[in-house]
């Protein structure tokens, strides 16, 4: 069984705080790309900002913007409505949207297209130590942030809750805070545990563990084993010990991969130039966040992609000899 193990690289320069803006004086033939990301403390935001940095640096007559959004489901919906050209989406959400399952039951998005896969992302549960939460079942009766509607973590928590036979009443409180609010809520003792589907190391987890005594919670058990066995977009994962204060031991969990997607409505040339900008500046791109450290093109164009490749991405990969024509 394939497993993702996350880098323990130093958490230096991990988050890119500056947004990317197009200049006020725009050439007549200039085109624009808007990429959906996630909360500003998460890696999805860094993915979008990093892609835009590469595009704005090397693609002629294309300007890229990557605003913070509600996350995976919101990004799929934004691409579908035309508000976004591309977006970062969990691999399970990509699968469900294309196949018409989960949140998209009976409403398959067959125009969804894959571009490439990014880093692996485990479901991460962080609990206050004084809440005495040592495993998944200990969440029952506790105050748990299950994630904001439209986010990837909420989608994954919905899957777990269904597998466990849980509902909102399982918890003393089922809060729906977004990624930027969770760490402070945990530190202020407004919740006992926060859930996050995210690459590591992560700023929100770093913030929480340095302001309150908190422990990572293993996400294991027969229900999790069955989810991984039945769904190709899930893998068992390990969050290495030592990434966060007070968490020196490895934590077993499961998760998905972050994927970059678009739709058939997006100009193939825009997608081609976006992909080209990333891969022709690949070493520079990988230095923009520790979660990107172990990326390699072979995995990025093959793993976690359940929708067909976008025409523009496929063209670049064929030119490189990475896939057959």
N, C-alpha and C positions, 0 to 999 in steps of 0.2 A: 504494500500500500504506500502510495506516495505521501510524503510528509513535507511540510514547509517548516524550516527552522530559520528564525529571524536573526539578523545580524546584531551583534552587540557593539557595533561601531559607536564611537563617542557621539554624544548628542550635541554636536557643535555646528552651528549654522544650519540647523535642520529646517527651520521654517522660514519661508520667504514672505516677508510682511508687505512688500510693496505691490500694489496692483499695477497692471499693464494698461496703459491708456494709448489710444490713437492720437496723433497730433491734430491740432485744430485745423491746420491747412492740409487738406487731403487732396491728393491727385485725383483727377476725374475718373481714372480707371482703377482706383484702389478698391480692394475688396476686404470684407470684414468677416472674422470668425468669432463666434461666441461659444465658449466651452463651459458647460455646467460642471461644478466641482462638489463642494460640501462645506461643512463648517470651517471657519478660519483656523481652528486649532488642529484640524485633521490633515492627513496626508493627501486626501483627494484635492484639497485646495492647492497644495504644493504641486501635485501632478499637473493641474490645469495651468497654474502660473509658470511652471517649468516648460511645458509644451509651448505656451505663448512666448516665453523668453526666446526659445529656439526659433520659432516662426518669425518673430519680430526682428530677430538678429540676422536671419539669412534668406527669408522668402521675399522676393521683390513684389511690391504693390499689394501686400497682404498685411493687414493689421489684426492682431489677435487680442481678445479680452476674455478673462476667466473669472467671472464674479462668484462669490460665495452663494451656494444654493442649499436646498434642503437635503440633498444627497441623491442616492441612486434612483429611487422611484421618481423623485421630482425631475431628475435629469432625463430619464426616459420620456416622461410626459412632456417636458420642454422640447425635446427633439421632435416628438410626434406632432406637437402643435406648431412647430416652426420657430419658436422663441430661441432655441439653441441649435447650433449646427452640429455640435459634438458634445460628448459628456463622459464623465467617469462613472462607471456602474459596476456594482458587484456582479461576479459571474453568475450567481444564482438568479439575480434580478434580470440579467440579460437573457438567461434561459427561459425564465417564466414569461417575460414580455414577448419573446419571439414565438414561444410555443402556446401562449394563451393559457397559462397556469397561474396559480397563486393569486396575486393582486390583479392579474390580467385574465382571469378565467373567463372564457367566452369572448375575449376581445384581443386576440393575438395581434401583435404588431409585426407583420410580415415584411414591412419595409425597413425594419431595424437591420443595421449592418455592423459587423465587427471591424475594428481597425487594428488593435493590438492589445496584448495583456500586459499589465504592470506587475506589481509586487503581490505576494500572498498576504492575506489578511485574516488573522484569527478572531473569533468572537472572544472579546476580552471582558471579563467581569472583575471589577475592583470593588472591594467592600471595606468599610470601616472595621478595624480590628475589634472594636468594642461591640460590633453587631454579631460576632461569633458565627460568621458564614464561612464554612470550610469546604462545602461542595454545592453542587447545583440544587439539590433538594432543600438545602438550608435557606434558599430564597423565599420559600413559602412563609407567609405571615410577616414578611419584612417590607420595608419601604424601598422599592426598586424602580430605578429609571429605566423603562423599557425602550426609550427612544422616541423621537418625534415622528409623526406620520410623514411618510415620504422618504425616510432615511433607510439606509441599508441595515443598520442594527435593528431597527424596528421590524423590518421584513424578516430578519433571521430570528429575532425573538418570537415573532408570531409563529414561525415554523416550530420552534422549540416548545412553545406553549401548547400548540396543537398536539405535538408528539407526546408531551407529558400529561395531556388532559387538563391543562391549566386554563384559567381565564383571569380577567382583571381582579376578580374577588379572591384569587389565590394569594394576593399580596395585601399587606396592610395599606399600602399606597402603590399605585402603578402610575408613576409620573411620566410625562412625555416631553421632557426637556431636550433641547437640541444640544449638539456637541459642545458649543461654547459655554453652556450653563452647568454642565454636569459636575465638573471638578469643584467649583465653588459650592454647589449644593451639597456635595459629599463633605467638604471641609466644614460647612456651616451646620452639619448634622440635620439637614433637611431630608436626606435620603440615607439609607443604609448601604446601598450598592448601586453602581452605575454599569451599564453595558455599552460596549463599543466594538464595532467591527472595524478594525483599523490596522495599518502596518505599524511596525515598531522599529525604533523607539518613537514615542508619540508625546506631543507637548501637553495634552490634557492629562494623560496618565502621569507624566513627569510632575506637573503642577500639583495634582492631587496627592501623590505620595510624598511630596516635600512639605505639604501643609497639614497633613493629618496622617496618623498611623493607619496604614491600609494594606490589605493583602490581595494578591491576585487569586482568583478562585478557579480551580480546575473545572472544566466542562467535559465530563465523561459520563459513562453509563450505557446501559443497553439501548436506550432510545437514541443516543448520539451515534452509537455504532451502527444502528439501523439506518439512520439518515445518511451517514457516509457511504454505506454499502449501496443504498438505493439511488443516490443522486450523484452523477458524475462531476458536478461542479463543487462538491464538498471534499475536503481532505482533512485528515487529522494533522494537528499542528502543535508545535512546541514554542512557547515564549521562553527564551533563555533566562536563567537567573542572572542577577547582577545588573539588569537594565535600569531598575528602579529601586529607590531607597526602601529598605526593609523587605525586599523580595529577592533573596539570594539563591533560591532553588528554582529549577525549571518548572513551568506550569503547563500541564497538558490540556489541550482544548481542541477545537476543530474550526475550520473556517473556509473562506472562499478566496478568490483572487480579484484584484481590482482590474477592470477591463476598460478600454477606451472604445467608444462606439459612436456611430453616426447613423444616417439613414440614406435611402436612395434619393431623397430630395436634396441632399447636399452635393454641390458640384464636385464631380470626381477630381477636377484639377485642384480644388482647395484641399481635399483629403490627401491627394498625392503630395502636394507641397508641404503639408503638415507632417506627414510621415517622413518625407525626405529630410526636413529640417531636424527632426528628432534623431534619425539614424546617422545622418552625416555630421552631427555634433554629439555623438553618443557618449564619448568619454566625458565631455563637459556636462551633458545631461545627467549622467550617473552621479556626479559629484554634488548635485543639488539637494539631495536628501539621503540619509543613511539607508532608508528602505529601498533605494534604487541600486545599492552597491552591487548586488549579485545578479542584476538583470543581464540577460543575453538575448540577442535577436532570435535565435532558434526557438527558445521557449515562448518568447513574446508573440510570435506569429502562429503558434500551434496550440498552446494550452489555454483552456478556459474560454475558448471562443465557440459558442454554440449557434450564433447567427452566422450567415454567410459573410465572407470578407467583402468589404466595400470595394467597388470597382477601382477607385483611386489608390487604395492601399495595395490591392492585388497587383496593379500595374507596376508599382515600385518594387514589390517583392519579386516579381517575375524578372524585372530588369537586373536585379541583384543576383539572380539565379537561386534564390532561397526557396521558391516554389516553382512547380512546372507550369508552363503555359497551357 
